[in-house]
Amino acid sequence: MKMTIYQLLWCVSCRIDCKEKIKSFMKILVIGGGNMGLTYAQSFLRSHIVTPDKMLILEKSPEKAAKITALNIGTVHGAPGAYIKDADLIIMAVKPQDCNSVFGIIQEWISPQQLILSIMAGIKMEKIKTALNTDKVVRAMPNLPAQVGLGMTVFTSTEEVTRIELVMVQNLLNSTGKTLYVSAEKLIDAATAISGSGPAYVFFFMQTLIDSAIALGFERSQAELLSYQTFKGAVESYNKNDFSCEEWIKKVSSKGGTTEAAFSMIDKNEVHASLLNAYDKAYDRAEEISRLD
């Protein structure tokens, strides 16, 4: 039976020091030395849950491989080989469109006891199982802020992944921010549209404040400060109190005031409905990608 969140919490509550357990025996191979692959490798090391001697990275680009080697974060390989057999956890951090070619060149070294963690957008677990002839697959959707330790990662797994393995994976993912386990794989596509694409939505709204501030007479540096600090303060206020977003809007607004005037225009132009449609469009595209071969 697939693990529920309650089972996961039960597993977390048991007296197992997952960090020490990972450090004691787990060897990790990251396939793909791009931004996210490198983020994971560095976060795991920075959190002291793995050591460089147990970190392997496969990066086919000679230029990237040389740069990663200079960082001294693990053993870097430019081509697949028998060393893949030594990995307990294999992280697939390549572009989705490259997955078929990567599957083809690593399949011969994959064994059933190895755990596969995929962060490839749109690539379903069933496809990974079939391509690599393995059952233990975790699928995760991180987002850009993972690079600064403030990411949001939604993840799920096949039934064959054990509770202990899933908690270990969660500990690794937690090194890049917050995590959320879901039992339904379709929610990974939903997360792609919400938290995956979400930072771009936030940057868009920040830019609108910057543009407006400049139009009203502020210098660019001043406008950027106004926008950044406003977003940061609003998020911190939300985090440190139990008010909903609707309640916060009411707290900022006053009868006949500036915020009310702004929202009258927002309502008139149906901005809320338009944004919901935009998020739905992102989800539709995520589902389309997941159906591509």
Sequence and secondary structure as in RCSB ss.txt:
>XXXX:A:sequence
MKMTIYQLLWCVSCRIDCKEKIKSFMKILVIGGGNMGLTYAQSFLRSHIVTPDKMLILEKSPEKAAKITALNIGT
VHGAPGAYIKDADLIIMAVKPQDCNSVFGIIQEWISPQQLILSIMAGIKMEKIKTALNTDKVVRAMPNLPAQVGL
GMTVFTSTEEVTRIELVMVQNLLNSTGKTLYVSAEKLIDAATAISGSGPAYVFFFMQTLIDSAIALGFERSQAEL
LSYQTFKGAVESYNKNDFSCEEWIKKVSSKGGTTEAAFSMIDKNEVHASLLNAYDKAYDRAEEISRLD
>XXXX:A:secstr
    HHHHHHHHHSS  HHHHHHHH  EEEE  SHHHHHHHHHHHHTTSS GGGEEEE   HHHHHHHHHTTSSE
EESS  GGGGG SEEEE S GGGHHHHHHHHGGG  TTSEEEE  TT  HHHHHHHHT S EEEEE  GGGGGT 
EEEEEEE TTS HHHHHHHHHHHHTTEEEEE S THHHHHHIIIIITHHHHHHHHHHHHHHHHHHTT  HHHHHH
HHHHHHHHHHHHHHTS   HHHHHHHH  TTSHHHHHHHHHHHTTHHHHHHHHHHHHHHHHHHHHH  
